[in-house]
Amino acid sequence: MKLWLIVILIVLSLITYFLVQRNVKNITTTPVWLCWLVMMFPAFIWTAWTYFAGENQPIPIVLVVIPFVACPILYGWLIQRGRPKEETAHENLDSELNSTTPEPPQKISPVRPINQVEETALRNCFPWNVYYLQHIDYRPQAILCRGKLKTIPEEAYEKIKLNIEQVFGDRFFLIFQESFRGQPFFALVPNPQASSSLPQSDRSSVTRPDLALGLLLITLLTTTIVGIEFKGISPEQFQNNPNLFWQGLPYSLTLITILGIHELGHYFAASYYRIRATLPYFIPFPFFLGTLGAFVQRKEPIPNRQALFDIAIAGPIAGFVVTIPTLWWGLSQSQVVPLSETNVFNFEALNPRFSFLFAILSKIALGNQLEPGMGIALHPVAIAGYIGLLIVALKLMPVGQLDGGHIVHAVFGQKTAVAIGQITRILAVLFALANNYFWIWAIILWLIPLLDQPALNDVTDLNNGRDFLGLLALGLLVIILLPLPITIAEWLNI
């Protein structure tokens, strides 16, 4: 038990360092390690308490509240203190594109990426009966064009985009977005991959199959080694008989298949919309589960909220479709055992009642063998399927740039998505107070920025079918995370 706590803390530390480095290295001179230490301080305290006091001893409320409140404040202060003076003189692009303040005409900034002649041409790109342009506001990272929308958003975007391309070619991305005050506006953002600045050969080398294959093979090795441990083979037995290596393949191949199909769902959906993206990159890890997952990186912006939704939901759907039959088969090969220590990673005697959906699948697969007071010794394939189910749940969390964050952004718009993300963070903390193993998810969610990157056309709404599918995805998240109700457990005799 104590070893698992240390392993989880190490994994969390690595993930946190990666997220902190990605978020702060370009906006502050404060050392990344110091920001990381501040964000990890609550986890260090809570893990130390659980390690020395035991899992059954609740964490004092003072040790929960004070670090949880103080550390984010200190983290923000450190970032702000380290901002260069020229950086603090201007709002960043995200806050500018989502300003909650009134929008009166402002003085033109000395930052002018276009000349006077080009500005006149830009104004002519906005027909008065499509979008009545009132003023142009220059910012370090964008040209903001504010006015009044005179037609439906989709027609306005397509018409103005065509006009902008005729004048500027691919020099700018055209973003159409609503401010937090509900006023649609356009933003011209410099295109770093414009044909004038990026050779064609560089633009085509995106997928990096050599890197993807190398990471896949390393992850296959690390997950197979972990699969050997899940099979109950000791290091001494493996050293004496290297042929036991193949015993770890059922776990590793199953987990890699689930992760790979999930990410290929994103990849093929992006390809459908002609958005350049990398092949799935696996993240090998020599301990715990053998991997930290996989990801696909997009190299171009999303054209509209429909594409954002389709690309986001394609991964969870593909992963879920392969996870359910895999998990069912693995559970049918598993053994029912008496419950001992109950936690979500005790694969030798797992309590299926942690999850409504997992409990139902367990009952279908094991039938009358699964009774009250009994747990499941998971088959390696079932372990991979169970992890796949947890990954689907994590990716569906409606926060920031997770799949669930993209989905609620596409369905409800960015303003509502930010509110949903904040509520999700708070609920995650409440879950963690009831179950210590949820702290790793809670902390990760608080590290992920709430603002999602806008689609180019971020105003046009989805159709009713996609709205309904998005709600079903959130419903799937709920039945994975919520425990089995006592009434249903009694009815099913679990």
N, C-alpha and C positions, 0 to 999 in steps of 0.2 A: 504493500500500500504506500509506504513512504517513498519507495523507489519511483512509483508512478507519479507521485506528486512532483518529484524532482524532474522527471522526464517532461511532464506537462509544462512545468515552469520554463524549462529550457526551450521547448517548442514555442511557447508564448513569447519568450524573450527574443527569439530569432524573428518571428513574425512582426513583433512590435518594432524592432530595430529597422526592419525593411520598410514598414509603413511610415515610421517617423522620418527616416532618411529621405524617402520619396517625397514627403510632404513639406519638409522644412529646409532641405539643403539649399534650395534656390531662393528662399525668401528671408533668411536670417543668417547672421554671422555667429549666432549662439551654437556651440558645439553640438553635433547630433547626439553624441553619447550622453550629454547632460540632459537634453530633452527626453531621450530614451529612459534615463534613470528616473526622472520625475514621473513619467507615465507608468513605469514598471513598479514604482514604490508601493502602491496599494497591493499589487499582486505579491510582492515580496513579503509584506506584512501578513497578508491573509494566508499565504502558503506556510510561512513560519509558524503561525498560530496553529494551523491544522496539523503541521508536522509534529510539533512538540506537545500540543494539548490533545490531539486525537480528533478524528472526524466527527465523533459524537458530541464533542464539546462545542457549542455554538460560539461564533465569533462575537465578542462584545460589540454592542451597537456603536460605541465610541470609535473603535478601530475600523468600523465600516464607514461611518458617516464622515469623519474628519479627513482621512486620506481621499475618499471619493470626491469630496467637495474641494479640498485645498489643492490637490495635485493638478487638476485641470486648470485652475486659476493660475497657479505658478507656471504651468506649461505655457499658457497664453502670454503671461508677462515676460517670460524668457524669450519667446519668439518676437514679441513686440519690441523688447529692449535691443535685440540684435538686428532689427531691420535697418538697412542703410537709409540715410536721410532722404535721398532722392526717391527711395521706394515708398517711404511713409508719406511723401508729399502727394501721392496719387492713390486712389482706391484701385484694387486689383480688378481684373476683368470680370470675375464671377460676381463680385459685389456690385460692380457697375451695371452689369447686365440684369441684375435683380434688385435694383435700388428700391428702397421703401420710402424714399424722401420725395417731396414734390419735384416736378420736372419743369421748372421755368427755363426759358432760354438762358444759356450761359455764354460767357465770353469765350471766344475761340482761343484754344490753347496754342502755345507756340509749336507744339508737336503737330506737324502737318504733313502726312504721308502723300498728299496730293497737292498739286499746284492750283492756282486760281482758275485756270482754263478747265482742268479736270473737275474742279468742284462744280463749275457751271454744267458740265456734262453729267455729273452725278445727279444734280438737281433735276435735270431733264429725264432721268431714268424713272422718276416717280410721277406718273400721270395723276392729275388731280382727282379723276374719277375712280382711281384705284387706291391710292394712298396719298392723302394731302400732306405733303412734307412741309413742316413748319420751321424746323431749324436743324442744322448739322452741328454736332458736338464732337470735337476732336479729343481723343484720349491716347495715352501712350500705346495701348494695345488694340485699339479699335476706333472706327469712325461710327458714331451713333447718329442715326437718322430718325428723328422723332416727328410724329404727326398724327393724323387721324385716318383710321382704316375706313374705306368707302365701299368695299365689296367683301366677298367671303374670303377667309384667310388663304385658302389653297390657291385660288385664282390670283390673288394679290402677290403671293410669293413667286409663283411661276412667271408672271408677267415681269415683275421687277428683276427677278434673277436673270431672265433673258436679256433685259436691257443692260444690266450690269456687266454681263459677259460680253455683250457687243462692244461696250466701251472699254473695259479693263481686262478682258480675256480671263485667264485663271489667276490673276494677280491677287484676288481677294476671295475668301469664303463669305457668302451672304447668310447671316443668321437672322431669323425672324422669331422674336420671342416676346413674351409678355413680362412686364415688370411686376413686382409684387403688389403694385397698385392696379394691376389688370389692364394696363395700357400697352397695346402691341407696338413694337418698334423694331427697326432694322439695324443691324450692326455689320460693318465690313471689317473683317479680320484678315490680316495679311496671311497669304497661303505660303507656308515655308517650302512646299513642294511644287511651287509654280515652275512651269517649264523653263522659264528664263533663269532659274537659280538652281535647278536640280537636274543633273544629267539623266537621260532616259534609262541608261543601264542601271543607275542606282535606284530608280523608281521601281524597276521590275524585280529586284532582288529582295523579296520580302519574306517569303515562306521559310527560308533557311532550313531545308530538309536535313542537312548534315547535323546541325545543332539539335533539331527536333529528334532525330534518330539516336544521337548520342545520349541525350537526356533520357530517352525512352529505355535504352539498354541499361543505363546505370540504375534507373528506377526499378527496372525488372529485377536487377541483382539485389538491391536493398529490400524490396518487398518480398522476394523469395527467401532471403535470410530471415526476415521477420516471420514469414509463413512457416518456416521450419520450427521456430519457437512456438507458434500457435499450435503446431502439430504435436507438441509435447516432447520434442527431441532436444536433449541437452547438448551444450557445446562439446562435451566430451564424446558423446555418441557420434556427433557429426564429424569430429576430428578423426575418430577411428574408422568411420565409414562415410567418405565423401559422397557416395552415391545417394545418401539420404537428402542431398541437395534438391533432388527432383520432388521430394515430398512437399516442398514449399510452393510448388508451381500452382496448385489449385487456388490458393489464396492470392498469389501475385497476379496471375493471369486474369482472374475474375475482377480484382480491384482495378487493374490497369484498363481492362475492357470497359468497366463502368465509367471511370474517369475520362477515358479517351472518347467514348461515344457522347458523353455530356459535352465535352469541348468541341467535338466534331459537329455537334448540332449548331453551336455558335458559328463555327467556321463555314459550314455550308449555307447557313442563313445569310451570313455576311457576303458570301460569294454570289448568292442569288440577287442581292442588291448591288452587286459590283463594288463592294467595299473591300479594299485590300486588307488582308489579315494574315497573321502568322499561322503556321500549323500549331497543333497543341504542344506546349512545352511542359513536360513533367518536371516536378521538383523532387529529386531524391532526398531521402533522409534516412540515416542508418539505424535509427531507433524508433520506438513507439509503433507507428503503423507502416513504416518503411517509405513513406512519401508525405509531402505536405500538399499534395494535390497537383493540379495542372491548370494551365490558363492559355487563352488565345488573346493575342494583342492586336487590336485594330490599328491600322496605319492611316486611316482616313476618317473624317467626321461622318456622323449618321445623317442622312438626308432629311428625315422626317420622323415623327413620333410613331408612325406605323412600322417603319423599319426598325426603330429602337425597340419596339415591343416584340416584333417577330424574332429579332436576333437574341433578345434577352430570354424569351420564353422557350426558344428552340432547344437550348441546353438542358434545362430542367425536364422538359418533356422527353427528350431522347434518353437522358440518364434515368428517369423514372421508369420508362417503358422497359429498359433492360434490367433495372434493379429489382422490380417486383417479381418476375419469374425466377431470377437468380436467387433472390432471398428465399422465396417459397421452396425451391428445390434444396437449398442449403439447410433450411429449417427441417425439412422432411428427413434429412440425413443426420440431424442433431439428436442429442440425448437429453431426456428430462431428468433433472437431478434436484435434490433438496436445496432450497435457498440457503445461502450462508451470508456472506458480505454482499450487500446490495449496492451496486453502483453501475453507472452506464458503461463502464469499460471492463467489467468482470466477465470476460467471455467464457469462463469455466462454469459459471452459475449466474447467467444474466436474468434479471427480473424483466420479463417482457411487458409488464404493466407500466413501464416508464413512458411508453408511447401507445396511444390509441390504435394507430394503424399497425404498428409492429405486433401488438397483442392480438389483433384480429388475424393477421397473417399467421402468427404462431399457432393460434387455435385451429385454423384451417389446415395447416400443415401437419400438426401433431395430434389433433383430435382429442380423444378422451385421456390421452397420456398426460396432457397439461392440466393440472388441477391446482386449487388454491394451495399456496405454500411451496410450490415447485418452481424451479428456474430451468434454464436451458444451457447445457454445455454446447456451445456453438461449433458446428462444423466449420472448417476454414472458409468454405464458400459462403456460408451463412455470415461469418464475420465480415467478409468483403461486402456482402449485400447489405448488412447492417450499417457499415461505414458509408456505403453509397447512399443509404437513406438519410443518414445524418448530413452528408454533404449536400444533398438536395435541399434539406431544411435550411442549412447555413446559407446556401446560395439564394434561397427564396426570401431571406430576411429583407424587408423593404427599407433598406438603408443605403443611401449614397450610390456607389457604383457596383454594388452587388446586383445579381440578376433581379432580385425582388425590388431593389431600388429603381432599376431601369423600368420595371413593369409598372410600378405605381406612378412613376414620372410620366410614362406614356399614357396611362389611363386617366389620371387625375390632374396632370400638369405639375410643374416643378414646385409651385408654392405649396400645394397640398401635400406633395411628396415629402417636402422638408418637414412638415408637421407630423406626418405619419412616421417618418424616420426617427424623429425625436421621441415620440410616444413609444416606438419599438425599443429604443435604447433604455427608457425608463422601465418598461416591462421586463427587459432582459435582466436588469439589476434585481428586480423583485423575484424573478425566477432563480437568480443566483443566490439570493438570500435563503431560498428554500432548498436549493441543491447546489453544493459547492462546486460541482463539476461544470456548472453553467457559467462560472466566472470567466473562463477563457473566452467564451462567446461574447459575454457582456463587455469585456475590455476591448476585444477586437472591434465590436460595433461602435464603441465610443471613440476609437481611433480613426474610423473611416469618416471622411468628411460627409456632411449631410447633402451638400450640393452636388447634383449629378451634372455631367457635362451636357449642355443643351444640344438638341438636334438642330440642324440648319433651319428647318421649318419646325419650330417648337410650339406653334400656335394651333395648327389644324388638329382637331380631335380625332380619336379613333372611331371606328364603326361599332355598332352594338355587339356584334359577335366577339370582337377582340376585348371589349370591356367585360363581357361575361366570362371569357376565358381567363382574363386577369384576375377576376374575383375567385374563380375556381382554383387558380394557382395559390392565392392567399389562403383559401380553405384547405388546400393540401398541406400547407405549412402548419396550420392549426392542428390538424389531426395527426401530424407527425410529432409535434412538440407536446401537445397536451397529454397527460396521463389518462389511462383507462378509467372512466367513472366507476365508482363502487357498484352502482346499480347494474351496469352492464356486465361488470366482472362477475357478479353473483348470478346473473341470468345465464352467462356463458360458462359458469362453473370454472373460472380461471383463478 
